[in-house]
């Protein structure tokens, strides 16, 4: 499953092991991902950087949802 993220700092936080913006959210995500992989060993997730605000429909929708939540 591809997962597009438009925040390079957030992606780097996932691999660095150092605290950073949103690190607690990534920790929750990783725990849930591990549970999913335990139940479904063939599950694969690919995290990709996606440029923001370039007319990618899913990214634009996520950006609008984030603005409403803020």
HTML snippet that shows the backbone in 3Dmol.js (N, CA, C, O; Angstrom):
<script src="https://3Dmol.org/build/3Dmol-min.js"></script>
<div id="view" style="width:600px;height:400px;position:relative"></div>
<script>
const pdb = `
ATOM      1  N   UNK A   1       0.857  -1.169   0.000  1.00  0.00           N
ATOM      2  CA  UNK A   1       0.000   0.000   0.000  1.00  0.00           C
ATOM      3  C   UNK A   1       0.902   1.230   0.000  1.00  0.00           C
ATOM      4  O   UNK A   1       1.729   1.382   0.900  1.00  0.00           O
ATOM      5  N   UNK A   2       0.763   2.099  -0.975  1.00  0.00           N
ATOM      6  CA  UNK A   2       1.540   3.338  -0.963  1.00  0.00           C
ATOM      7  C   UNK A   2       0.895   4.382  -0.055  1.00  0.00           C
ATOM      8  O   UNK A   2      -0.325   4.546  -0.043  1.00  0.00           O
ATOM      9  N   UNK A   3       1.725   5.076   0.695  1.00  0.00           N
ATOM     10  CA  UNK A   3       1.267   6.149   1.582  1.00  0.00           C
ATOM     11  C   UNK A   3       2.060   7.400   1.227  1.00  0.00           C
ATOM     12  O   UNK A   3       3.268   7.456   1.458  1.00  0.00           O
ATOM     13  N   UNK A   4       1.390   8.399   0.669  1.00  0.00           N
ATOM     14  CA  UNK A   4       2.055   9.640   0.285  1.00  0.00           C
ATOM     15  C   UNK A   4       1.985  10.667   1.402  1.00  0.00           C
ATOM     16  O   UNK A   4       0.913  10.941   1.942  1.00  0.00           O
ATOM     17  N   UNK A   5       3.135  11.232   1.743  1.00  0.00           N
ATOM     18  CA  UNK A   5       3.225  12.244   2.799  1.00  0.00           C
ATOM     19  C   UNK A   5       3.966  13.444   2.226  1.00  0.00           C
ATOM     20  O   UNK A   5       5.016  13.290   1.602  1.00  0.00           O
ATOM     21  N   UNK A   6       3.420  14.645   2.440  1.00  0.00           N
ATOM     22  CA  UNK A   6       4.047  15.837   1.859  1.00  0.00           C
ATOM     23  C   UNK A   6       4.923  16.597   2.851  1.00  0.00           C
ATOM     24  O   UNK A   6       5.222  17.772   2.638  1.00  0.00           O
ATOM     25  N   UNK A   7       5.332  15.945   3.921  1.00  0.00           N
ATOM     26  CA  UNK A   7       6.157  16.589   4.943  1.00  0.00           C
ATOM     27  C   UNK A   7       7.428  15.764   5.133  1.00  0.00           C
ATOM     28  O   UNK A   7       7.416  14.728   5.797  1.00  0.00           O
ATOM     29  N   UNK A   8       8.530  16.244   4.537  1.00  0.00           N
ATOM     30  CA  UNK A   8       9.788  15.486   4.613  1.00  0.00           C
ATOM     31  C   UNK A   8      10.274  15.328   6.050  1.00  0.00           C
ATOM     32  O   UNK A   8      10.823  14.283   6.399  1.00  0.00           O
ATOM     33  N   UNK A   9      10.085  16.339   6.881  1.00  0.00           N
ATOM     34  CA  UNK A   9      10.525  16.245   8.282  1.00  0.00           C
ATOM     35  C   UNK A   9       9.795  15.113   8.995  1.00  0.00           C
ATOM     36  O   UNK A   9      10.394  14.393   9.794  1.00  0.00           O
ATOM     37  N   UNK A  10       8.517  14.955   8.714  1.00  0.00           N
ATOM     38  CA  UNK A  10       7.755  13.870   9.340  1.00  0.00           C
ATOM     39  C   UNK A  10       8.269  12.513   8.886  1.00  0.00           C
ATOM     40  O   UNK A  10       8.364  11.584   9.689  1.00  0.00           O
ATOM     41  N   UNK A  11       8.599  12.391   7.611  1.00  0.00           N
ATOM     42  CA  UNK A  11       9.133  11.126   7.100  1.00  0.00           C
ATOM     43  C   UNK A  11      10.478  10.831   7.747  1.00  0.00           C
ATOM     44  O   UNK A  11      10.732   9.696   8.150  1.00  0.00           O
ATOM     45  N   UNK A  12      11.344  11.839   7.851  1.00  0.00           N
ATOM     46  CA  UNK A  12      12.661  11.639   8.460  1.00  0.00           C
ATOM     47  C   UNK A  12      12.539  11.260   9.932  1.00  0.00           C
ATOM     48  O   UNK A  12      13.357  10.494  10.442  1.00  0.00           O
ATOM     49  N   UNK A  13      11.536  11.784  10.614  1.00  0.00           N
ATOM     50  CA  UNK A  13      11.315  11.443  12.019  1.00  0.00           C
ATOM     51  C   UNK A  13      11.050   9.950  12.173  1.00  0.00           C
ATOM     52  O   UNK A  13      11.442   9.349  13.173  1.00  0.00           O
ATOM     53  N   UNK A  14      10.389   9.353  11.190  1.00  0.00           N
ATOM     54  CA  UNK A  14      10.047   7.929  11.295  1.00  0.00           C
ATOM     55  C   UNK A  14      11.275   7.044  11.238  1.00  0.00           C
ATOM     56  O   UNK A  14      11.269   5.951  11.805  1.00  0.00           O
ATOM     57  N   UNK A  15      12.329   7.487  10.569  1.00  0.00           N
ATOM     58  CA  UNK A  15      13.513   6.643  10.412  1.00  0.00           C
ATOM     59  C   UNK A  15      14.672   7.051  11.304  1.00  0.00           C
ATOM     60  O   UNK A  15      15.606   6.271  11.486  1.00  0.00           O
ATOM     61  N   UNK A  16      14.636   8.254  11.864  1.00  0.00           N
ATOM     62  CA  UNK A  16      15.785   8.736  12.630  1.00  0.00           C
ATOM     63  C   UNK A  16      15.826   8.196  14.053  1.00  0.00           C
ATOM     64  O   UNK A  16      16.902   8.046  14.633  1.00  0.00           O
ATOM     65  N   UNK A  17      14.649   7.902  14.621  1.00  0.00           N
ATOM     66  CA  UNK A  17      14.602   7.480  16.016  1.00  0.00           C
ATOM     67  C   UNK A  17      14.693   8.640  16.990  1.00  0.00           C
ATOM     68  O   UNK A  17      14.579   8.447  18.200  1.00  0.00           O
ATOM     69  N   UNK A  18      14.898   9.851  16.470  1.00  0.00           N
ATOM     70  CA  UNK A  18      14.976  11.037  17.326  1.00  0.00           C
ATOM     71  C   UNK A  18      13.601  11.673  17.456  1.00  0.00           C
ATOM     72  O   UNK A  18      12.778  11.574  16.546  1.00  0.00           O
ATOM     73  N   UNK A  19      13.351  12.320  18.576  1.00  0.00           N
ATOM     74  CA  UNK A  19      12.079  13.035  18.720  1.00  0.00           C
ATOM     75  C   UNK A  19      11.960  14.126  17.663  1.00  0.00           C
ATOM     76  O   UNK A  19      12.954  14.737  17.270  1.00  0.00           O
ATOM     77  N   UNK A  20      10.772  14.355  17.223  1.00  0.00           N
ATOM     78  CA  UNK A  20      10.532  15.399  16.243  1.00  0.00           C
ATOM     79  C   UNK A  20       9.052  15.715  16.198  1.00  0.00           C
ATOM     80  O   UNK A  20       8.268  15.182  16.983  1.00  0.00           O
ATOM     81  N   UNK A  21       8.674  16.585  15.274  1.00  0.00           N
ATOM     82  CA  UNK A  21       7.265  16.950  15.203  1.00  0.00           C
ATOM     83  C   UNK A  21       6.396  15.731  14.900  1.00  0.00           C
ATOM     84  O   UNK A  21       6.645  15.000  13.941  1.00  0.00           O
ATOM     85  N   UNK A  22       5.395  15.527  15.713  1.00  0.00           N
ATOM     86  CA  UNK A  22       4.473  14.427  15.477  1.00  0.00           C
ATOM     87  C   UNK A  22       5.005  13.050  15.804  1.00  0.00           C
ATOM     88  O   UNK A  22       4.401  12.047  15.426  1.00  0.00           O
ATOM     89  N   UNK A  23       6.129  12.986  16.503  1.00  0.00           N
ATOM     90  CA  UNK A  23       6.740  11.678  16.792  1.00  0.00           C
ATOM     91  C   UNK A  23       5.778  10.755  17.540  1.00  0.00           C
ATOM     92  O   UNK A  23       5.729   9.558  17.256  1.00  0.00           O
ATOM     93  N   UNK A  24       5.023  11.289  18.481  1.00  0.00           N
ATOM     94  CA  UNK A  24       4.094  10.441  19.243  1.00  0.00           C
ATOM     95  C   UNK A  24       3.035   9.821  18.333  1.00  0.00           C
ATOM     96  O   UNK A  24       2.589   8.699  18.569  1.00  0.00           O
ATOM     97  N   UNK A  25       2.638  10.551  17.297  1.00  0.00           N
ATOM     98  CA  UNK A  25       1.665  10.012  16.347  1.00  0.00           C
ATOM     99  C   UNK A  25       2.291   8.865  15.557  1.00  0.00           C
ATOM    100  O   UNK A  25       1.646   7.844  15.321  1.00  0.00           O
ATOM    101  N   UNK A  26       3.556   9.038  15.148  1.00  0.00           N
ATOM    102  CA  UNK A  26       4.239   7.965  14.421  1.00  0.00           C
ATOM    103  C   UNK A  26       4.418   6.736  15.297  1.00  0.00           C
ATOM    104  O   UNK A  26       4.321   5.609  14.811  1.00  0.00           O
ATOM    105  N   UNK A  27       4.678   6.941  16.587  1.00  0.00           N
ATOM    106  CA  UNK A  27       4.815   5.793  17.495  1.00  0.00           C
ATOM    107  C   UNK A  27       3.517   4.987  17.543  1.00  0.00           C
ATOM    108  O   UNK A  27       3.550   3.757  17.510  1.00  0.00           O
ATOM    109  N   UNK A  28       2.388   5.666  17.619  1.00  0.00           N
ATOM    110  CA  UNK A  28       1.090   4.985  17.596  1.00  0.00           C
ATOM    111  C   UNK A  28       0.910   4.259  16.265  1.00  0.00           C
ATOM    112  O   UNK A  28       0.486   3.104  16.230  1.00  0.00           O
ATOM    113  N   UNK A  29       1.233   4.943  15.177  1.00  0.00           N
ATOM    114  CA  UNK A  29       1.110   4.357  13.844  1.00  0.00           C
ATOM    115  C   UNK A  29       1.952   3.089  13.734  1.00  0.00           C
ATOM    116  O   UNK A  29       1.482   2.077  13.213  1.00  0.00           O
ATOM    117  N   UNK A  30       3.198   3.135  14.223  1.00  0.00           N
ATOM    118  CA  UNK A  30       4.082   1.967  14.139  1.00  0.00           C
ATOM    119  C   UNK A  30       3.551   0.800  14.962  1.00  0.00           C
ATOM    120  O   UNK A  30       3.649  -0.349  14.531  1.00  0.00           O
ATOM    121  N   UNK A  31       2.995   1.069  16.127  1.00  0.00           N
ATOM    122  CA  UNK A  31       2.408  -0.018  16.926  1.00  0.00           C
ATOM    123  C   UNK A  31       1.253  -0.679  16.182  1.00  0.00           C
ATOM    124  O   UNK A  31       1.135  -1.904  16.165  1.00  0.00           O
ATOM    125  N   UNK A  32       0.418   0.124  15.579  1.00  0.00           N
ATOM    126  CA  UNK A  32      -0.714  -0.432  14.824  1.00  0.00           C
ATOM    127  C   UNK A  32      -0.231  -1.169  13.578  1.00  0.00           C
ATOM    128  O   UNK A  32      -0.792  -2.198  13.199  1.00  0.00           O
ATOM    129  N   UNK A  33       0.798  -0.643  12.952  1.00  0.00           N
ATOM    130  CA  UNK A  33       1.365  -1.316  11.789  1.00  0.00           C
ATOM    131  C   UNK A  33       1.923  -2.681  12.177  1.00  0.00           C
ATOM    132  O   UNK A  33       1.734  -3.654  11.447  1.00  0.00           O
ATOM    133  N   UNK A  34       2.603  -2.764  13.307  1.00  0.00           N
ATOM    134  CA  UNK A  34       3.135  -4.048  13.772  1.00  0.00           C
ATOM    135  C   UNK A  34       2.014  -5.046  14.033  1.00  0.00           C
ATOM    136  O   UNK A  34       2.140  -6.220  13.684  1.00  0.00           O
ATOM    137  N   UNK A  35       0.920  -4.597  14.639  1.00  0.00           N
ATOM    138  CA  UNK A  35      -0.228  -5.493  14.869  1.00  0.00           C
ATOM    139  C   UNK A  35      -0.792  -5.992  13.542  1.00  0.00           C
ATOM    140  O   UNK A  35      -1.141  -7.165  13.408  1.00  0.00           O
ATOM    141  N   UNK A  36      -0.878  -5.096  12.569  1.00  0.00           N
ATOM    142  CA  UNK A  36      -1.388  -5.484  11.253  1.00  0.00           C
ATOM    143  C   UNK A  36      -0.473  -6.513  10.616  1.00  0.00           C
ATOM    144  O   UNK A  36      -0.948  -7.498  10.051  1.00  0.00           O
ATOM    145  N   UNK A  37       0.838  -6.299  10.699  1.00  0.00           N
ATOM    146  CA  UNK A  37       1.792  -7.245  10.108  1.00  0.00           C
ATOM    147  C   UNK A  37       1.774  -8.593  10.812  1.00  0.00           C
ATOM    148  O   UNK A  37       2.031  -9.621  10.187  1.00  0.00           O
ATOM    149  N   UNK A  38       1.473  -8.599  12.102  1.00  0.00           N
ATOM    150  CA  UNK A  38       1.359  -9.865  12.828  1.00  0.00           C
ATOM    151  C   UNK A  38       0.176 -10.667  12.291  1.00  0.00           C
ATOM    152  O   UNK A  38       0.275 -11.878  12.097  1.00  0.00           O
ATOM    153  N   UNK A  39      -0.932  -9.988  12.055  1.00  0.00           N
ATOM    154  CA  UNK A  39      -2.132 -10.661  11.548  1.00  0.00           C
ATOM    155  C   UNK A  39      -2.049 -10.959  10.054  1.00  0.00           C
ATOM    156  O   UNK A  39      -2.636 -11.931   9.578  1.00  0.00           O
ATOM    157  N   UNK A  40      -1.323 -10.128   9.320  1.00  0.00           N
ATOM    158  CA  UNK A  40      -1.231 -10.247   7.860  1.00  0.00           C
ATOM    159  C   UNK A  40       0.245 -10.142   7.453  1.00  0.00           C
ATOM    160  O   UNK A  40       0.693  -9.068   7.053  1.00  0.00           O
ATOM    161  N   UNK A  41       1.003 -11.235   7.548  1.00  0.00           N
ATOM    162  CA  UNK A  41       2.452 -11.184   7.312  1.00  0.00           C
ATOM    163  C   UNK A  41       2.863 -10.661   5.931  1.00  0.00           C
ATOM    164  O   UNK A  41       3.977 -10.160   5.776  1.00  0.00           O
ATOM    165  N   UNK A  42       1.998 -10.767   4.939  1.00  0.00           N
ATOM    166  CA  UNK A  42       2.351 -10.303   3.594  1.00  0.00           C
ATOM    167  C   UNK A  42       2.051  -8.818   3.375  1.00  0.00           C
ATOM    168  O   UNK A  42       2.280  -8.290   2.287  1.00  0.00           O
ATOM    169  N   UNK A  43       1.542  -8.147   4.408  1.00  0.00           N
ATOM    170  CA  UNK A  43       1.202  -6.731   4.288  1.00  0.00           C
ATOM    171  C   UNK A  43       2.468  -5.909   4.074  1.00  0.00           C
ATOM    172  O   UNK A  43       3.453  -6.062   4.797  1.00  0.00           O
ATOM    173  N   UNK A  44       2.425  -5.036   3.070  1.00  0.00           N
ATOM    174  CA  UNK A  44       3.563  -4.155   2.787  1.00  0.00           C
ATOM    175  C   UNK A  44       3.054  -2.718   2.691  1.00  0.00           C
ATOM    176  O   UNK A  44       1.996  -2.451   2.122  1.00  0.00           O
ATOM    177  N   UNK A  45       3.826  -1.817   3.254  1.00  0.00           N
ATOM    178  CA  UNK A  45       3.497  -0.397   3.222  1.00  0.00           C
ATOM    179  C   UNK A  45       4.712   0.349   2.693  1.00  0.00           C
ATOM    180  O   UNK A  45       5.834   0.123   3.146  1.00  0.00           O
ATOM    181  N   UNK A  46       4.485   1.232   1.739  1.00  0.00           N
ATOM    182  CA  UNK A  46       5.569   2.043   1.186  1.00  0.00           C
ATOM    183  C   UNK A  46       5.254   3.508   1.476  1.00  0.00           C
ATOM    184  O   UNK A  46       4.192   4.003   1.100  1.00  0.00           O
ATOM    185  N   UNK A  47       6.168   4.193   2.137  1.00  0.00           N
ATOM    186  CA  UNK A  47       5.994   5.616   2.438  1.00  0.00           C
ATOM    187  C   UNK A  47       6.771   6.415   1.400  1.00  0.00           C
ATOM    188  O   UNK A  47       7.975   6.229   1.223  1.00  0.00           O
ATOM    189  N   UNK A  48       6.065   7.301   0.723  1.00  0.00           N
ATOM    190  CA  UNK A  48       6.671   8.138  -0.313  1.00  0.00           C
ATOM    191  C   UNK A  48       6.445   9.606   0.016  1.00  0.00           C
ATOM    192  O   UNK A  48       5.415   9.977   0.579  1.00  0.00           O
ATOM    193  N   UNK A  49       7.423  10.436  -0.343  1.00  0.00           N
ATOM    194  CA  UNK A  49       7.224  11.869  -0.251  1.00  0.00           C
ATOM    195  C   UNK A  49       6.373  12.295  -1.443  1.00  0.00           C
ATOM    196  O   UNK A  49       6.631  11.891  -2.577  1.00  0.00           O
ATOM    197  N   UNK A  50       5.373  13.103  -1.182  1.00  0.00           N
ATOM    198  CA  UNK A  50       4.478  13.612  -2.214  1.00  0.00           C
ATOM    199  C   UNK A  50       4.536  15.130  -2.160  1.00  0.00           C
ATOM    200  O   UNK A  50       4.263  15.714  -1.112  1.00  0.00           O
ATOM    201  N   UNK A  51       4.885  15.782  -3.260  1.00  0.00           N
ATOM    202  CA  UNK A  51       4.916  17.242  -3.217  1.00  0.00           C
ATOM    203  C   UNK A  51       3.542  17.797  -2.865  1.00  0.00           C
ATOM    204  O   UNK A  51       2.525  17.336  -3.383  1.00  0.00           O
ATOM    205  N   UNK A  52       3.519  18.775  -1.994  1.00  0.00           N
ATOM    206  CA  UNK A  52       2.249  19.367  -1.576  1.00  0.00           C
ATOM    207  C   UNK A  52       1.711  20.354  -2.593  1.00  0.00           C
ATOM    208  O   UNK A  52       2.473  20.993  -3.319  1.00  0.00           O
ATOM    209  N   UNK A  53       0.417  20.471  -2.640  1.00  0.00           N
ATOM    210  CA  UNK A  53      -0.276  21.484  -3.443  1.00  0.00           C
ATOM    211  C   UNK A  53       0.070  21.406  -4.929  1.00  0.00           C
ATOM    212  O   UNK A  53       0.355  22.425  -5.557  1.00  0.00           O
ATOM    213  N   UNK A  54       0.045  20.208  -5.486  1.00  0.00           N
ATOM    214  CA  UNK A  54       0.322  20.060  -6.916  1.00  0.00           C
ATOM    215  C   UNK A  54      -0.807  19.309  -7.620  1.00  0.00           C
ATOM    216  O   UNK A  54      -0.569  18.533  -8.545  1.00  0.00           O
ATOM    217  N   UNK A  55      -2.014  19.546  -7.179  1.00  0.00           N
ATOM    218  CA  UNK A  55      -3.197  18.964  -7.819  1.00  0.00           C
ATOM    219  C   UNK A  55      -3.229  17.440  -7.787  1.00  0.00           C
ATOM    220  O   UNK A  55      -3.688  16.810  -8.739  1.00  0.00           O
ATOM    221  N   UNK A  56      -2.751  16.852  -6.713  1.00  0.00           N
ATOM    222  CA  UNK A  56      -2.922  15.421  -6.487  1.00  0.00           C
ATOM    223  C   UNK A  56      -4.201  15.304  -5.662  1.00  0.00           C
ATOM    224  O   UNK A  56      -4.213  15.719  -4.503  1.00  0.00           O
ATOM    225  N   UNK A  57      -5.281  14.749  -6.228  1.00  0.00           N
ATOM    226  CA  UNK A  57      -6.591  14.801  -5.558  1.00  0.00           C
ATOM    227  C   UNK A  57      -6.580  14.319  -4.105  1.00  0.00           C
ATOM    228  O   UNK A  57      -7.133  14.997  -3.239  1.00  0.00           O
ATOM    229  N   UNK A  58      -5.983  13.199  -3.820  1.00  0.00           N
ATOM    230  CA  UNK A  58      -5.955  12.700  -2.443  1.00  0.00           C
ATOM    231  C   UNK A  58      -5.198  13.630  -1.515  1.00  0.00           C
ATOM    232  O   UNK A  58      -5.607  13.837  -0.373  1.00  0.00           O
ATOM    233  N   UNK A  59      -4.100  14.190  -1.994  1.00  0.00           N
ATOM    234  CA  UNK A  59      -3.301  15.095  -1.174  1.00  0.00           C
ATOM    235  C   UNK A  59      -4.055  16.398  -0.925  1.00  0.00           C
ATOM    236  O   UNK A  59      -4.018  16.938   0.181  1.00  0.00           O
ATOM    237  N   UNK A  60      -4.728  16.893  -1.936  1.00  0.00           N
ATOM    238  CA  UNK A  60      -5.509  18.125  -1.764  1.00  0.00           C
ATOM    239  C   UNK A  60      -6.635  17.909  -0.758  1.00  0.00           C
ATOM    240  O   UNK A  60      -6.905  18.781   0.068  1.00  0.00           O
ATOM    241  N   UNK A  61      -7.293  16.753  -0.821  1.00  0.00           N
ATOM    242  CA  UNK A  61      -8.375  16.454   0.125  1.00  0.00           C
ATOM    243  C   UNK A  61      -7.834  16.345   1.547  1.00  0.00           C
ATOM    244  O   UNK A  61      -8.456  16.836   2.489  1.00  0.00           O
ATOM    245  N   UNK A  62      -6.679  15.706   1.704  1.00  0.00           N
ATOM    246  CA  UNK A  62      -6.069  15.579   3.032  1.00  0.00           C
ATOM    247  C   UNK A  62      -5.667  16.947   3.570  1.00  0.00           C
ATOM    248  O   UNK A  62      -5.820  17.215   4.761  1.00  0.00           O
ATOM    249  N   UNK A  63      -5.155  17.810   2.702  1.00  0.00           N
ATOM    250  CA  UNK A  63      -4.763  19.157   3.122  1.00  0.00           C
ATOM    251  C   UNK A  63      -5.982  19.947   3.603  1.00  0.00           C
ATOM    252  O   UNK A  63      -5.911  20.646   4.614  1.00  0.00           O
ATOM    253  N   UNK A  64      -7.080  19.836   2.891  1.00  0.00           N
ATOM    254  CA  UNK A  64      -8.306  20.531   3.305  1.00  0.00           C
ATOM    255  C   UNK A  64      -8.811  20.001   4.645  1.00  0.00           C
ATOM    256  O   UNK A  64      -9.244  20.778   5.496  1.00  0.00           O
ATOM    257  N   UNK A  65      -8.757  18.682   4.836  1.00  0.00           N
ATOM    258  CA  UNK A  65      -9.197  18.088   6.107  1.00  0.00           C
ATOM    259  C   UNK A  65      -8.308  18.560   7.255  1.00  0.00           C
ATOM    260  O   UNK A  65      -8.799  18.830   8.351  1.00  0.00           O
ATOM    261  N   UNK A  66      -7.003  18.660   7.007  1.00  0.00           N
ATOM    262  CA  UNK A  66      -6.074  19.122   8.045  1.00  0.00           C
ATOM    263  C   UNK A  66      -6.355  20.577   8.411  1.00  0.00           C
ATOM    264  O   UNK A  66      -6.296  20.945   9.584  1.00  0.00           O
ATOM    265  N   UNK A  67      -6.656  21.394   7.425  1.00  0.00           N
ATOM    266  CA  UNK A  67      -6.972  22.800   7.695  1.00  0.00           C
ATOM    267  C   UNK A  67      -8.231  22.923   8.540  1.00  0.00           C
ATOM    268  O   UNK A  67      -8.296  23.754   9.446  1.00  0.00           O
ATOM    269  N   UNK A  68      -9.235  22.094   8.246  1.00  0.00           N
ATOM    270  CA  UNK A  68     -10.478  22.145   9.027  1.00  0.00           C
ATOM    271  C   UNK A  68     -10.245  21.678  10.461  1.00  0.00           C
ATOM    272  O   UNK A  68     -10.875  22.180  11.391  1.00  0.00           O
ATOM    273  N   UNK A  69      -9.344  20.718  10.636  1.00  0.00           N
ATOM    274  CA  UNK A  69      -9.087  20.168  11.973  1.00  0.00           C
ATOM    275  C   UNK A  69      -8.247  21.107  12.829  1.00  0.00           C
ATOM    276  O   UNK A  69      -8.298  21.042  14.057  1.00  0.00           O
ATOM    277  N   UNK A  70      -7.473  21.980  12.187  1.00  0.00           N
ATOM    278  CA  UNK A  70      -6.565  22.868  12.934  1.00  0.00           C
ATOM    279  C   UNK A  70      -7.295  23.967  13.655  1.00  0.00           C
ATOM    280  O   UNK A  70      -6.668  24.790  14.324  1.00  0.00           O
TER     281      UNK A  70
END
`;
const viewer = $3Dmol.createViewer("view");
viewer.addModel(pdb, "pdb");
viewer.setStyle({}, {cartoon: {color: "spectrum"}});
viewer.zoomTo();
viewer.render();
</script>
